[in-house]
Amino acid sequence: MNIYSVHKRMELTMKHRKFIHLFVLVAVLLAAFASTSSAFAAWCGSSVTVVQGDTLRKIAERCGTTVSALQRANPQIGSGNLIYPGQVLQLPGTILGSDGGYFIYIVARGDTLKGLATRFGTTIDALLRDNPEITNVNVIYEGQWVKVTVAPTTPSPSTPPPSSGQVYYVQRGDTLRNIASRWSTTVEEILKVNPQITNPNLIYVGQAINIPLGASSYIVQKGDTLRIIAGKFGTTVDALLALNPNIKNANLIYVGQVINVR
């Protein structure tokens, strides 16, 4: 093998390595972008309020969705891109409550009719009846509104057990299971003091949930002090401090803080 051949082979090897490095770099950047989009989507919540300088494209990028999905989720926008500061836009994955025996679910990326039927305790046929605009059972779009009928139930004659007097308002992404975990209780106990919840897999953003009396945690509300909280649960400030070693200053607690009370 002459020197020229060796030199050419070395050049090809170096080019091959550069190509591999470039491929790996692109893959890392794409993964980082996907992760960032997901984080933004979680941060946006169930809706977003338009601020000065916003466009549908900017909001879509910020919240991990698309312009067309935002247009479908907010039919008042129409096919145009005209939005204004202060306008509230609904995001995919949101449940819009209704008093008419049904609710509206805004389709999120990855949803299927089969998955929605399972999640909401209904059937694909029922969803198709309620949504005649869906002509292909395998095709629904991100941002599309899907009507879901709530099955009528007969209220139980028994009196539900007392709640703690605390009310939690459902946030986007909440489930009864993670709410129960946050309050150190169980899904079953939450259902006992919330007879209006007939399907444990179906709660919607903004819904008021009564917290069971036996819950061992408390979420600080506006105006609370440790002394007030101690009075609510028939205990003392010193006992609360012993249960919450993370509280270094008895006069310093903040709204939303979780405090052990038992």
Residue pairs with C-beta under 8 A, 6 or more apart in sequence:
37 61
37 64
38 64
40 61
40 62
40 63
40 64
41 63
41 64
41 65
41 91
42 173
43 63
44 62
44 63
44 64
44 91
45 91
45 171
45 172
46 90
46 91
46 93
46 94
46 171
46 172
46 205
47 88
47 89
47 90
47 91
47 94
48 59
48 62
48 63
48 88
48 89
48 91
49 86
49 87
49 88
49 89
50 59
50 83
50 84
50 85
50 86
50 87
50 88
50 89
51 85
52 85
54 83
54 85
55 81
55 83
56 67
56 70
56 71
56 77
56 81
56 83
57 67
57 81
59 70
59 89
60 66
60 67
60 69
60 70
63 91
65 91
65 92
65 109
65 142
65 143
66 142
66 143
67 81
68 141
68 142
68 143
69 92
69 109
69 141
69 142
69 143
70 77
70 89
70 91
70 143
71 77
71 78
71 79
71 143
72 141
72 142
72 143
72 144
72 145
73 89
73 90
73 91
73 92
73 94
73 106
73 143
73 144
73 145
74 89
74 90
75 145
77 83
77 89
83 89
90 96
90 106
91 106
91 172
92 106
92 107
92 108
92 109
92 142
92 143
93 106
93 108
93 172
94 105
94 106
94 172
94 205
95 103
95 104
95 105
95 106
95 202
95 203
95 204
95 205
96 103
96 104
96 105
96 106
96 204
97 103
97 204
97 206
97 207
98 104
101 149
101 150
101 152
102 130
102 147
102 148
102 149
102 150
103 147
103 148
103 150
103 204
104 145
104 146
104 147
104 148
105 116
105 120
105 145
105 146
105 148
106 143
106 144
106 145
106 146
107 116
107 140
107 141
107 142
107 143
107 144
107 145
107 146
108 142
109 142
111 140
111 142
112 138
112 140
113 124
113 127
113 128
113 134
113 137
113 138
113 140
114 124
116 122
116 127
116 146
116 148
117 123
117 124
117 126
117 127
119 201
119 202
120 148
120 199
120 201
120 202
121 151
121 199
121 201
121 202
122 148
122 149
122 151
124 137
126 149
127 134
127 146
127 148
128 134
128 137
130 146
130 147
130 148
130 149
131 146
131 147
134 140
134 146
140 146
150 198
151 198
153 198
155 195
156 195
160 192
160 193
160 194
160 195
161 192
161 193
161 212
161 213
162 193
162 213
163 193
163 210
163 211
163 212
163 213
164 210
164 211
164 212
164 213
164 214
164 215
165 232
166 210
166 211
166 215
166 218
166 219
167 208
167 209
167 210
167 211
168 179
168 183
168 208
168 209
168 211
168 219
169 206
169 207
169 208
169 209
170 179
170 203
170 204
170 205
170 206
170 207
170 209
171 205
172 205
174 203
174 205
175 201
175 203
176 187
176 190
176 191
176 197
176 200
176 201
176 203
176 209
177 187
179 190
179 209
180 186
180 187
180 189
180 190
182 217
182 219
182 258
183 211
183 212
183 215
183 216
183 217
183 219
184 215
184 216
184 217
184 260
185 211
185 212
185 214
185 215
185 216
187 200
189 212
189 214
189 215
190 197
190 209
190 210
190 211
190 212
191 197
191 200
192 212
193 210
193 211
193 212
193 213
194 209
194 210
197 203
197 209
203 209
216 260
216 261
216 262
217 258
217 259
217 260
217 261
218 229
218 232
218 233
218 258
218 259
218 261
219 256
219 257
219 258
219 259
220 229
220 253
220 254
220 255
220 256
220 257
220 258
220 259
221 255
222 255
224 253
224 255
225 251
225 253
226 237
226 240
226 241
226 247
226 250
226 251
226 253
227 237
229 240
229 259
229 261
230 236
230 237
230 239
230 240
233 261
233 262
235 261
237 250
240 247
240 259
240 260
240 261
241 247
241 250
243 259
243 260
243 261
243 262
244 259
244 260
247 253
247 259
253 259
